Amino acid sequence: MTTQLAAGAAGEDTAYDADVFVVGLGPTGLTMAHLLAARGLTVTVLEREPESYGMARAVYTDDECLRILQHAGVADEVHADMIVDLPVQWVKADGSLLAQFREPKRPHGWPVSNFFYQPFLENVLERRLAERPEVTVRRGRSVTRFVQDACGVTVTHVASRGAGYGKADLSLDAATPEHIRARYLVACDGGRSTVRTSLGIDMAGTRFPQRWLVIDLQANEGTQPFAHLPYFDFVCDPQLPTVSCPQPDRRHRFEFMLKDSDTTEDFEERATADRLLSRYVEVTDVTITRQLVYTFNALVADRWRSDRVFLAGDAAHMTPQFIGQGMNAGIRDAENLSWKLADVVLRGASDTLLDTYESERKPHAQAMIRLSVLNKDIVSTGRPAAIRARDWSIGAATRVPGLRSYLGEAKFKPKPRYRPGTYAGMPRRWRGMRGVEGTLMPQIPLRSMAGRPVRLDDELGQGWAVLGVGVDPRTVLGAPVWDSLAPVWSRVFPMGGRPSGRGSRGPTPGGLVDVDASSDALARWLRLAGADIGSVIVLRPDRHVFSVTAPGHHADAETALAQLFSSPSKRDARCLLGVSP
Ligand SMILES: Cc1cc2nc3c(=O)[nH]c(=O)nc-3n(C[C@H](O)[C@H](O)[C@H](O)COP(=O)(O)OP(=O)(O)OC[C@H]3O[C@@H](n4cnc5c(N)ncnc54)[C@H](O)[C@@H]3O)c2cc1C
């Protein structure tokens, strides 16, 4: 049975079952629930499938997303199961190298290249969610209706035997409705989002006709069938474009592009898999765990917000898998939206802060989609002239030093840097690459006063943070806005920059995170930021830079923050107080 969702107006009750409902327990919903709870909100998650999927779709994640999972408190555990620092290469049909990407630097404190097995990742996230008292997970419950009003969203959900993740028709029990109410609803309900559809929100972009066969393999006991395939390969073979991807736990994925004349039925036959796989491995050494033909979409929802309802993950954007960024985009959404919802609910931030979720995230998601489509074209082109042009230009680029690092270090990847005028923060003071307002601060290696290595984000916690460069920021700030923000105060010194000797002795400031850099990375970043000794840097909870101010100008940051935090609308204030508007 399928059920349409209905969105509409209702009464304005201010009794809530949770601050936020999350619909869907894929990677976006899992991360969203963790981060909302970590930032102080109560959450109910509704998932229509009684069991987790148990199969891999995503295989790759990057350093920025591991940093987000660090904020969710799960990064160390999920990372322990990943293959890390794996070079990614583009090779010709004969195996000769066209280009290779490998990035040993760790600007965000994690490897840039990480390959994982999705069921491991999801199992850890779901198991650890059960440890959070702020979160209630309801599996086997399908959202069939929601109604929003000035103060909240009322959801109807019913028992569901699920749809086997698309394998069967959805089976619901309409006789088991429950009605619950929250301040906000976040739809993480996937590419076919029924929440998005019921809101009448369209998706713009391209649905590609090309089909790819995805085969997941596990090595049989006592065999080493993948030892000769150590790296991630895009095989640019015009006869059979192929992807070869190492995975943890003796697993491997192959993807093969179908020609127009190939049939999906034939490519989902075991005999076809054996024929294709035998180009790379001994088929008797492997077990096929999954064999499925996919098409892919490059689509973005026209709107990501309808008052108190937000779209996130595949519900908001669908990224072709050719740069492994679809799930990662959903993880980025969770980071961006969760702190904003927490600040509106708990710290009286203005409702307009929630509009910056879409204005910040959408251009980045679109840029990732464009890059993914470009890579698809590079890998799968079959026209001889285009192949010659591709091979020549990649070959030339790898011989020019600046271009070589552009390719080899993936500098073409969209940066975590918001466009001027779109983000919550003070305007960037310089054009071009200088100026850090609206960018993600790197997670620079630090050492504590006790001389131990520490991670910046672990030291700063979940909320706002204020860094004084060589100065206790509390001594130069004092506006009332800090009372509601309750930031972590920190004094940072570039490597070797801490004053020493008797003359430098003063009272040890209490309640301060006091750290030195343990590399030159902080000094370099401070130069980029234009921040000298005495400067103050305000970091948002997602560690994007809100402001950088020099001595004498700190009140500018306080004024900008006060504008964001002292003006919840009358309606929101009344909802938060539990008084119907
Ligand atoms: C072959 C392939 C390879 C990929 N490789 C990568 C990669 O390497 N890296 C990467 O980042 N991305 C990759 N992706 C993309 C990635 O898998 C998706 O972007 C990601 O899974 C989307 O997660 P999500 O949580 O937004 O949605 P989903 O995983 O689709 O989860 C949505 C959930 O919502 C539930 N739901 C739906 N409707 C309701 C309802 N009414 N009530 C309750 N629950 C509901 C569903 O049951 C489901 O569990 C790949 C995709 C494919 C197909």
The ligand as an ORCA input file, in Angstrom:
! r2SCAN-3c Opt
* xyz 0 1
  C      26.274      2.597     -6.381
  C      26.343      3.789     -5.478
  C      27.572      4.207     -4.985
  C      27.647      5.318     -4.147
  N      28.873      5.688     -3.660
  C      28.950      6.745     -2.811
  C      30.196      7.074     -2.201
  O      31.206      6.423     -2.401
  N      30.225      8.141     -1.339
  C      29.108      8.872     -1.065
  O      29.219      9.856     -0.305
  N      27.920      8.564     -1.618
  C      27.796      7.514     -2.463
  N      26.580      7.148     -2.969
  C      25.379      7.926     -2.613
  C      24.837      7.537     -1.230
  O      24.635      6.153     -1.123
  C      23.526      8.274     -0.967
  O      23.703      9.645     -1.243
  C      23.112      8.105      0.492
  O      22.870      6.755      0.808
  C      21.839      8.900      0.786
  O      21.577      8.804      2.151
  P      20.227      9.376      2.769
  O      20.294      9.052      4.219
  O      20.050     10.804      2.379
  O      19.051      8.557      2.050
  P      18.746      6.977      2.101
  O      19.978      6.193      2.347
  O      17.965      6.694      0.879
  O      17.820      6.805      3.386
  C      16.470      7.232      3.394
  C      15.732      6.464      4.484
  O      14.418      7.030      4.650
  C      13.487      5.977      4.883
  N      12.139      6.493      4.543
  C      11.698      6.903      3.328
  N      10.440      7.351      3.425
  C      10.049      7.206      4.714
  C       8.842      7.501      5.438
  N       7.754      8.030      4.832
  N       8.785      7.230      6.767
  C       9.874      6.697      7.411
  N      11.034      6.404      6.766
  C      11.137      6.667      5.445
  C      13.984      4.872      3.960
  O      13.502      3.602      4.340
  C      15.515      4.997      4.110
  O      16.016      4.193      5.159
  C      26.478      6.038     -3.811
  C      25.236      5.606     -4.308
  C      25.165      4.495     -5.115
  C      23.812      4.047     -5.584
*
